[in-house]
Amino acid sequence: MAPPATATERTSLLGDQSSNQHTYHLPNAAPREHLRTPSPTGYTTLLPQNDIGVANTAAPSTVDSIKALLFSGYLNLLLVAVPLSFISHFLHWGSTADFIISFIAIVPLASLLGDATEQCALKLGSSLGGLLNATFGNAVEAIVGILALTKGELRIVQTSMLGSILSNILLVLGCSFLAAGYKFKESNFQVTAAQASSSLMVLGTSTLVIPAAYHASRLEKPDGMDLLEGFKNKDFQGLLTLSRGTAIVLIICYASYLYFQLSSHAYLFEDESEQEEEEAKMNIWTAGGSLLVVTVITSFCADYLVGAIDEFANDFSIPKAFIGLILLPIVGNAAEHVTSVWMAMKGKMEITIGVSVGSSIQIAVGVIPVLVIVGWIIGQDLTLFFENFETIILFVSIFLVNILITDGKSNWLEGLMLVALYFIIALAFWVS
């Protein structure tokens, strides 16, 4: 029978009752004490202490941080297209060269944005880090949308936003389910969190259906008045008011969702199957500076891309709706696509759902309403009225995703269904 613990040992085991910080009894052979600190993912990790009792978290140097960012993945090989994008624009290589080179350049820039955001989140903690992810997670789509809005390309704004939603919930999520099905017969994820996310997506979709229904109900042709002209003259202001009021409500709903996800019900979005510590590869100052620099460079490349869309579409007879709905979202979601598939193959389906469905929520309930407000400020009349064909496609897509994630399980066949629907939609917009 073990001898009773001494007073010193009892204090070490139970911790100071007057403090919220817990200490743990470790063998004397341990060279240093350890301190439990909250990790960015909400789990507890062990950090070594120095001789004065302060957690020893030696941050990487600036040079090491930059190396870690630039060599974080194979996609960064495409960074060679970034200077070529500037050269093509200023030397007037033509709209085709501007579009293709800028298109390629945005892919690694989106990846760098994701990496820098992730490193910032590791240092800032779960709540602030999650808000940072929400802000920069769709930075490419937001930049493209704002630049197209300032140029009056309202259809490009709408189709690129719609395409980003469809790309995330159909292509990214579908490929992730397929990848997970390759390694596991069935994958599980937190049902409540997935349903909360999909319910908010339904709300975002409904706000696009309502303006379409309003539009249809108001198109009653008065005697001696052209149908479209009557709508433009009389009812367009009503549609603008409806869209702007709805945008404000959606922004409030999105802020509430962030509070739900990051604070009040954060435990629903945690992956309890595996708790592991992730080591920071960049210091906070380099990561933050990288975010700003990459965002500025991305805005220039996106500007060149948007400016070349019209001539590129005319030269190659490509529908502008196809460019906005399919090509631009694939570029913006390239980094998220790789991350989601990789996490699914590792069995981390909570992260996969958060990346794909969460990103779609950011677009539908965050970015689109913000663009409507920005358009209001700069005098561009962007509304939430999408074409009936686009509204129906979005509604059907959300309906299918809701059915597939209701049971909290996934398999490769469900992934195939999502990818198949995405390619059918892409074909529909190509022939349109």
N, C-alpha and C positions, 0 to 999 in steps of 0.2 A: 504493500500500500504506500502511495506517495506521501511524503511529509507535507503538512499544511503549508500553504503559501505564506511567505512573510508579508509584512505591511507594504514593503517596497514593491514586491511582485504583484500584490493585489492592486496597488495604484497603477502599475504599468498595464495590468490586464484590463482593468475596468475603465481607466481613463479618468481624467479630472471631471468630477460631476458638475463643476461650475462652468465648464466650457463645452461648446458644441463640437470641438475637434477631438477625434478619437486617436489614441495611440495604441500600439500593439506590442506585446511582449515578444522579443526576438532573442534567439540564442546569443550568448556572449561572443561566439565566434564570428558573428556578423561584423564586417568592418565598419559599416555605417548604419545609422537608423534609417527608417523609411517613413515617409509621410503620405497618407492617403489624400489625394486631391481630386476634385471633380474633373473628368475628362470632357472634351467637346461633345462626345456622343452620349453623355449622360452616365457613363459607366465610371467606376472607380479604378484608378491606376496607381501604381507605386512609383514614386519618384525618389531618388537618393537625396540625402541631406548632406550638406557640408558640415564643417566642424562647428559652426556657430548656430546650427539648427535651421538654416534656411535651405529650402529645396534647391538642389543643384540642377538647373535646366540650362545648360550651356547652349546658346542659340548658334546656328550656323553663321559663318561669316558672310559678308555681302558677296564675295567672289563665289563661295560655295553655293549660296542661294541662287545666284544667277545661273551657275552651271546646272544646278538641279532643275531649274525652270526650263532652260533651253534644251536639255537632254532628257526631258521627262517622258518622251514617247517618239515613236517613228513618224507620227504626223508632223512633227516639227521639222522634218526634212523639207517640207513644203514651204518653209519660211523664206526660201530663196525667191518665191513669187512676190513677196512684199516689196522689196526694192524695185523689182521689175514692174509692179503695178504703178508706182510713182513715175518710173521712167517712161512707161507706155503712155501715161496721161500727159506728161509735160512735153514729150517728143511727138505727140499726136500720131501714134501708131494706128489709130482707128478704133471705132466702137467695138468691133469684134475682139481685138486684142485687149482692150480695156475690160470688157465683160469677162472673158475667159480667165485672164491673169488675176483680176480682182476676185473672181469667183474662187479660184484656187487659193489665193492668199488668205481669204477669210477663214478657211478650214483650220489651219494651224493657229491662227489668232484666237478663234473660239476655244480651241484646246488650251491655249495659254491662259485665257481668262478663267476657265474652269479650274486649272491647277493653282493659279494664284489665289482664287477665291477659297479653295479648299485649305490652303496653307494659312490664310488669314483666319479662317474659321477655327483651326486648331488652337490658335493663340487667344482668340477673343472669347471663347466659350460657346456653349451650345445656343443660347438665345440670340446673342449678337451675331454669332457666326451664321445661324440660320437666316437671320434677316439679311446678312450680307449675301448669302447664297440666293435668297429671293430677289435681291436687287440686281446682282450681276449674272445670275443664272441664265437669263434670257437677254443679256446685253446686246448681242448681235442683232436679234430680232427687233429690239427696241430702237437701236441705232438706225437700222435699215428703214423701219417704219417712220421714224421722225424725219429722216432725210427725204423719204418719198413724200411725206406729208407736206414739207416745206416747198417741194417742187410741184405740188398740186396733183401728184399721182395717187389719187384716192383709191383707185381700183387695185393698184399694187399694194397699198397699205392693207386693204381688206383681205385680198387673197393671200398675202404673205402671212398675216396673222392667223387666218383660217388654216392655211397650209401647215403652220407650225403646230397648231393643235392636233390636226390629223396625223402629222408626222410622228408626234410623240405618242399618242394613244393607240395608233395602229401600227406604224412601221417599227418604232423603237420598242414598244411593249410587245409587239408580235415577235420580233426577232429575239427579244429577251426570253420569251416563253419557249421559243424554238431552241435556243441555246441551252436553257435549263433542262428542257426535255431530252436533249442529247446526253446529258449526264445523269439525270434523275427521272424516274418514271413519273413522279408527281412532286411538285413543289408547294410548300405552304407559306402563307403570309397572314399578317394580322387583319382579320375581317373588318373589325370596327373602324380602323384607320382607313382602310381601302374604301369602305362604304361612305365614310365622311367625305373623303376626297372626291369620289365619284358623284356624290349628291351635290357638292358645290359645282362640279362640272355641269350637272343637269341645270342648275340655276343659271350658270353662264350661258348655256345653250338656249334656255328659255328666254333670256333677254334679247337674243337674236331672233327668236320666233315671233315675239310680241311686235317689234317694229314691222316685220313682214306682214303680220296679220293686220296691223293698223294701215299699212300701205294698201293692202288689198281691199279693206273695208271702205277706204276713202275714194277709191277709183270708181266713182259713180259719175258717169258722163252727163253733165248738165246740157240742156238744149242749146245747140249752136256753139258749144265749146269743145275744143280738142281735148281728148282725154289726158294725155301727158302734160299738155300746157296748163290745163286746169290744176293738175296736181302740183306742178312746179310753182304756180302763182299763188295758190291758196293754202295747200296743206303741207308744203315742205317745211315751213316754220314749225308746224305742229310736230313733225317727225324729228326736227332738230331739238325741240324742247324735250320730247320724250327720250331721245338718245342721251342728251346731256344730263337730265335728271337721273336716268338709269345708271349712267356712268358714275355719278357721285355715290349712289346707293351701293354699287358693286365695289367701289374702292373701300367703303366702310365694311362691307362683307369680307373683303380680302384681308383687311387689317384684323378683323375678328378671327378669321381663319388662322392667321399667323399667331395670334395669341393662343388659340386653341392648340395649335401644333407645337409651339415652342414653350408654352408655360402651363396652362391649366390641364392639358391632357397629353403632355409630352411623352408619357410612358407608353401611349398607344402606338407611337411611331418608332419605338426602339426595337432593335433586333436582339431578343433575349437568348437566342440559340448560341451565340458566340460573343464573348467579351474579350476584346484585344486592344492593346495600346498601339496607337499610331504615332510614329516619331515624326516630328516636324523636320522638313527638309529645307525650309527657308525661314529667315528671321522675319519678324512682323513688319519692319520698315521696308525691307526689300520687296516683300510680298505686296504691301500696300502701294509702293511706288510702281511696281510692275503692273498692278491693276490699272492705275491711272495712265501709264504710258501705252499699254496695250489697247485700252479703250480709245485713246486718241488716235492711234494708228488704225484701229479698226474703223473708226468713223470716216477717215479719209478713204480707205479702200471701199467701204460701203458707199460712199458718195460717188466714187468713180463707177462702181457697179450699177447703181441706180441710174446714173446719167447715161449709161450705155444701153439700158434695157430697150428703149424704143427702137433705135437703129438695129440692134442685134436681132430683135424679134421680127422686124421687117425684112432684114437681109436673109434670114433663114426660115421665114414663114412659120415661126413658132408662136403659138397663142400666148399673149401676155398673161392670161389667167394661169396657164400651165407653168410659166416662169415663176409667178408669184406663189402659186399653190404648191408646186413640187420642187423646183430647183432651189429657190432661196431657202426654204425651210430645211432641206437636206444639208445645206452648207452650215446654217446656224446651229443645227442639232448634231453635227458630226461628233463633237466631243461627248455630248450626252449619250449618243448612240453607243459609242465604244464603252463608256463607263457602265451603262445599264446592262449591256450584254455580258461584260466581264463579271459584274456582280452577280448576275443570274447564274452564270456557270459556276460560281463559288457558293451558290445556295443562299445568297443574301437577298431574298426577294423583297424584304421591306425597303431596302435601298433602291432596288429596281422600280418598285411601285412609286417610291418617292421621287425618283428622277423623271420617270415618264409621265405619270398622272399629275404629279406635283408641278412639273414644268408647264403642262397644259393648263392647269389652274392659274398659274401666274400669267399666262397669256390671256386667257378668257376673262378672268375676273380682275386682273391687275393691269397688264400692258394695254389692252384694247381700250378700257375706260380712260386710262391716262392719255392715250392718243386722241381720244374724243375731246378731252379737256384741253389738251395742247392745241388741237385744231381750232377749238373755240377761241383760245387766246390769240392765235396768230391769224385768225380770219379764214381758216379753211374749214368748210362745212362738212366735216366727217360725221357720218351717222352710224348707228348700229343696224341699219337696214342693209342686209345682204340679199343677193339674188335668191329667188325661191329655190332654185336648183341647189345652191350652196347651202342654204339653211336646212333643206331636207337631208343632204349628205351628212352634215354635221350631226343632226339629230339621230340619224340611223347609226352613225359611228358610236356616239355616246351610248345609245341603247345597247349595242352589241357588247361594248366594253363593260357596262353595268352587269349584264347577264353573266359574263365570263368570270368576273371577280367576286361575285356575290358569295360563292361558297368558300372563298379563302384558299383555293387550290388552283394550280395551273398544270398544263401538260403541253406537249408539242403540238397536238392537234388544234388546241385553242390558239396557239401562236400562229399556226398556218392560216386559220380563219381570219385573223386580224391583218396579216400581211396580204392575203388574197383580196380582202376588201379594199386595202390601200391601193393595190395595183389596178383594181377595177375603177376606182375613183380617178387615178392618174390617167387611165385610158379615156375616161369620159371627158376629162378636161382637155386632153390632147385633141380629140375629135371635135371639141366644141369650138 
